[in-house]
Amino acid sequence: MKAMNSKKINVFLLTGFLGAGKTTLLNHILEAKKAENNIVIENEFGKVSIDSRLVTCNYDSIFEMNNGCICCSLDNDLVDVLARILSSEIRPDNLFIEASGVADPGGIAALFSQEEVSQFFDLKQITCIVDASCVEDWLEEIPEISRQLAAADVIVLNKKSMVTQTYLLSLEKLLQSLNSMAEIISVDHANTPLEIFSGRQSLWTPQKAVLSNEKKAAHPLKSLLVETSVPFDKKMLLNQLTMVLLISYHQVFRIKGVIWCYGEKLPFIIQTHGKQVNISTYTGENWPEYPLSQVIVIGKELQQKPLGKLFKRAYWRETSITEAE
């Protein structure tokens, strides 16, 4: 890698399992640092990019890396992106990497510890955000969560109001036992005190990577894309997905996408967080025109045909029905 000046770029790595609140946290940070030159790398576990469309406009460039984890299959792509950043005319102040929900941050941090990279990039902080309502349930099932926690300098325990105070205290103790060096902050809506993102240096070391990888195994998750040009019945889709999450909580970990509903002029963002489904109006740009909907479903042992039928049940009934592909 070649650089035009000696100024290092501050790197902030955001990790956390699917639906924990990484993008919301990123938006808070970008808002606080909007006077600076910010670059964002979005890595998603899926065929199309959803989260990048939810990032606010307080950045100068955004790079999308889909259908994999930065730490494994996209290593070369990440190096290429870093080289492109260094070759840009204006050197950014900050680089924010929002890793996929199943990424192992140790692999990413290791890249920034290499001399060829560290002379240009300064890894300031690894932040892991977790969902208080379900992190304990998923710790045993998803090994990546333990590795994300072990590598973190700061652990953000999000959605604290969804659990009791007693349970919240027990979660804080559990997380402290998994990473005694990390600062733990309990919040709602990923509303983290932004001073923690300044004036520090990441404590990550290759030794932490060894500890976090002691029980390393391939994650069991896969992602499927559901696309349809048939508009949805918004209420029916909400009811359908709510029922699916209640019944298949340990199989379907995340649903996210942009959908079109009958009679609406704007598309909607659909996201699941634990057992909750949220549908909100999408006001961004650069999305296919009406009526193409795209939804990513991430989970274990998923099959395309049953998923297509699930979404088909929520199609607007007065339209001609076609199978979701």
C-alpha positions in Angstrom: 0.0 0.0 0.0 1.2 3.5 -0.8 0.3 6.8 0.9 0.7 10.4 0.0 1.2 11.7 3.6 2.0 10.3 7.0 -1.4 11.0 8.6 -2.9 7.8 9.9 -6.6 7.0 9.4 -8.5 6.1 12.6 -10.3 2.8 12.3 -13.4 1.9 14.3 -14.6 -1.7 14.0 -18.3 -2.4 14.8 -19.3 -6.0 15.5 -22.4 -7.7 16.9 -24.8 -10.4 16.0 -27.7 -10.0 13.5 -30.2 -7.3 14.6 -28.2 -6.1 17.6 -28.2 -2.5 16.5 -24.9 -2.0 14.7 -26.2 0.3 12.0 -28.1 2.4 14.5 -24.9 2.8 16.5 -23.0 3.7 13.4 -25.5 6.4 12.6 -25.1 7.9 16.1 -21.3 8.0 15.6 -21.4 9.5 12.1 -23.8 12.2 13.3 -21.3 13.1 16.1 -18.4 13.1 13.6 -20.1 14.7 10.7 -17.6 17.6 10.6 -14.9 15.0 9.8 -14.1 13.1 6.7 -15.6 9.6 7.2 -15.4 6.5 5.1 -17.7 3.5 5.8 -17.3 -0.2 4.8 -20.5 -2.2 5.1 -20.1 -6.0 5.1 -23.4 -8.0 4.9 -24.1 -11.6 5.0 -26.4 -11.8 2.0 -26.7 -11.4 -1.7 -28.0 -7.8 -1.7 -27.1 -4.8 0.5 -29.8 -3.6 2.9 -27.9 -2.0 5.8 -25.9 0.3 3.6 -29.2 2.0 2.7 -29.9 2.6 6.4 -26.7 4.5 7.0 -27.2 8.2 7.3 -25.5 10.7 4.9 -22.8 11.8 7.4 -20.0 10.1 5.4 -18.0 10.9 2.3 -17.8 7.4 0.8 -19.3 4.0 1.4 -18.0 0.6 0.2 -20.3 -2.4 0.1 -19.1 -5.9 0.5 -21.8 -8.5 0.3 -22.4 -12.2 0.5 -19.7 -13.1 3.0 -17.7 -12.2 6.1 -14.8 -9.7 5.8 -12.7 -12.0 8.0 -12.8 -15.0 5.7 -14.0 -15.1 2.1 -13.6 -11.3 1.5 -10.0 -10.8 2.7 -8.7 -9.8 -0.7 -11.6 -7.5 -1.3 -11.0 -5.7 2.0 -7.3 -5.2 1.1 -8.4 -3.8 -2.2 -10.8 -1.4 -0.5 -8.1 -0.2 1.8 -5.8 0.4 -1.1 -8.5 2.5 -2.8 -9.0 4.6 0.3 -5.3 5.3 0.5 -5.2 6.3 -3.2 -8.0 8.8 -2.8 -7.2 12.5 -3.2 -8.4 13.5 0.3 -7.2 11.3 3.1 -10.2 10.5 5.4 -10.1 11.1 9.2 -12.0 8.0 10.1 -12.8 4.6 8.7 -15.8 2.8 10.1 -16.2 -0.9 9.4 -19.6 -2.5 10.1 -18.8 -6.2 10.0 -21.4 -8.8 9.1 -23.3 -10.3 12.1 -21.4 -13.5 11.8 -17.9 -12.0 11.3 -15.0 -12.9 13.6 -13.4 -9.5 14.4 -10.1 -11.1 15.2 -9.4 -11.8 11.5 -10.1 -8.1 10.7 -8.1 -6.7 13.6 -5.1 -9.0 12.6 -5.0 -7.3 9.2 -4.7 -3.9 10.8 -1.8 -5.2 13.0 0.3 -6.0 10.0 3.1 -3.5 9.5 2.2 -2.8 5.8 -1.3 -1.8 7.0 -0.7 -0.3 10.4 1.7 2.4 9.0 -1.4 3.9 7.4 -4.3 2.8 9.5 -4.7 3.1 13.3 -7.1 0.6 14.9 -8.7 2.7 17.6 -11.5 0.6 18.9 -13.4 -2.7 18.5 -17.0 -2.3 19.7 -19.4 -5.2 20.1 -23.1 -4.5 20.4 -25.4 -7.2 21.8 -29.2 -7.5 22.2 -30.0 -7.8 25.9 -33.3 -9.7 25.1 -31.6 -12.6 23.4 -27.8 -12.6 23.7 -27.8 -15.2 26.4 -30.0 -17.5 24.4 -27.7 -17.3 21.3 -24.3 -17.5 23.0 -24.3 -21.3 23.0 -25.7 -21.6 19.5 -23.6 -19.0 17.6 -19.9 -19.3 18.4 -19.2 -16.0 16.6 -20.9 -14.1 19.4 -18.3 -15.3 21.9 -15.5 -14.3 19.6 -17.0 -10.9 19.0 -17.3 -10.3 22.7 -13.7 -11.6 23.4 -12.2 -9.2 20.9 -14.1 -6.1 22.0 -12.7 -3.0 23.7 -16.2 -1.8 24.4 -19.4 -3.9 24.8 -22.7 -2.1 24.2 -25.5 -4.0 25.9 -28.4 -2.7 23.8 -32.2 -2.7 24.4 -31.8 -2.7 28.2 -35.4 -1.7 28.7 -36.6 -5.0 27.2 -35.3 -6.9 30.3 -35.7 -6.5 34.0 -33.1 -4.6 36.0 -32.1 -7.8 37.9 -31.6 -9.7 34.6 -29.6 -6.7 33.2 -27.2 -6.8 36.1 -26.7 -10.6 35.6 -26.0 -10.0 31.9 -23.4 -7.4 32.7 -21.7 -9.9 35.0 -21.8 -12.6 32.3 -20.3 -10.3 29.7 -17.6 -9.1 32.2 -16.7 -12.8 32.8 -16.3 -13.3 29.0 -14.1 -10.2 28.6 -12.8 -8.6 31.8 -10.9 -5.9 29.9 -13.9 -4.5 28.0 -15.9 -1.5 29.1 -19.6 -2.4 29.3 -22.3 0.1 28.6 -26.0 -0.6 28.9 -28.2 1.5 26.6 -31.5 1.7 24.6 -31.7 2.4 20.9 -27.9 2.0 20.6 -27.6 5.5 22.2 -24.1 5.2 23.4 -22.1 8.0 25.0 -20.0 9.2 22.1 -17.0 10.2 24.1 -16.0 6.5 24.2 -15.1 6.8 20.5 -12.3 9.3 21.1 -8.9 9.3 22.7 -8.3 5.6 23.1 -6.3 2.8 21.5 -7.6 -0.7 20.9 -6.4 -3.3 23.3 -6.7 -6.0 20.7 -3.6 -8.3 20.4 -3.0 -11.5 18.6 -3.2 -13.3 21.9 -6.8 -12.2 22.3 -7.4 -13.7 18.9 -6.0 -17.1 20.1 -8.4 -17.0 23.1 -11.4 -16.1 21.0 -10.7 -18.9 18.5 -10.2 -21.7 21.0 -13.5 -23.3 19.9 -13.6 -22.0 16.4 -16.1 -23.8 14.1 -17.9 -22.9 11.0 -21.1 -21.0 11.7 -24.3 -22.9 10.7 -26.0 -19.9 9.1 -27.1 -19.3 5.6 -28.9 -16.5 3.9 -31.7 -16.7 1.3 -33.1 -13.9 -0.9 -36.8 -13.6 -1.6 -37.7 -11.3 -4.5 -41.2 -10.6 -5.8 -42.9 -8.0 -8.0 -46.2 -8.6 -6.2 -47.1 -5.9 -3.6 -47.6 -7.1 -0.1 -50.5 -6.7 2.3 -48.6 -4.8 5.0 -50.8 -6.1 8.0 -50.7 -9.6 6.7 -47.0 -9.6 6.3 -46.4 -8.3 9.8 -48.7 -10.9 11.3 -47.1 -13.7 9.2 -43.5 -12.8 10.2 -44.4 -12.3 13.8 -45.8 -15.8 13.9 -42.7 -17.2 12.2 -40.4 -15.6 14.8 -42.5 -16.9 17.7 -42.5 -20.5 16.3 -39.0 -20.6 14.7 -37.1 -18.3 17.1 -34.0 -20.6 17.1 -34.0 -21.1 13.4 -34.7 -17.7 11.9 -32.2 -15.1 13.3 -32.7 -12.1 11.0 -35.1 -10.9 8.3 -34.4 -7.5 6.6 -35.3 -5.9 3.3 -37.2 -3.3 1.4 -40.8 -4.1 0.5 -43.6 -2.5 -1.5 -47.1 -2.6 -0.1 -50.3 -2.2 -2.0 -51.6 1.4 -2.2 -48.4 2.9 -0.8 -46.3 5.5 -2.7 -43.1 4.7 -0.8 -41.5 1.4 0.0 -40.9 0.1 3.6 -37.9 -1.2 5.4 -38.7 -4.4 7.2 -36.3 -5.6 10.0 -36.5 -8.2 12.7 -34.8 -7.7 16.1 -34.9 -10.9 18.1 -38.6 -11.8 18.3 -39.8 -8.4 17.1 -40.7 -7.3 13.6 -40.5 -3.6 12.6 -41.8 -2.1 9.4 -41.0 1.6 8.7 -41.3 3.9 5.7 -38.1 4.0 3.6 -37.2 7.5 2.5 -33.8 6.8 1.0 -32.7 6.7 -2.6 -31.2 4.2 -5.1 -33.7 1.5 -4.8 -35.5 -0.4 -7.6 -38.7 1.2 -8.6 -42.1 -0.1 -7.7 -43.0 -2.9 -7.3 -39.8 -5.0 -6.7 -39.4 -6.2 -3.1 -36.2 -7.8 -1.9 -35.9 -9.5 1.5 -32.9 -11.4 3.1 -33.6 -14.1 5.6 -30.7 -15.4 7.7 -30.9 -18.5 9.8 -30.3 -22.2 10.1 -31.6 -25.0 7.8 -33.5 -22.5 5.7 -35.1 -23.7 2.4 -36.1 -21.5 -0.5 -39.4 -23.0 -1.4 -41.0 -22.8 2.1 -39.8 -19.3 2.4 -41.4 -18.3 -0.9 -44.7 -19.8 0.3 -44.5 -17.9 3.6 -44.2 -14.6 1.8 -46.7 -15.5 -0.8 -49.4 -15.8 2.0 -48.9 -12.0 2.6 -49.3 -10.9 -1.0 -52.1 -8.5 -1.7 -55.0 -10.8 -2.5 -56.5 -8.8 -5.4 -53.4 -9.0 -7.5 -52.3 -11.9 -9.7 -50.3 -14.3 -7.5 -46.9 -15.6 -8.7 -44.4 -17.7 -6.8 -41.6 -15.9 -5.1 -38.3 -16.9 -6.5 
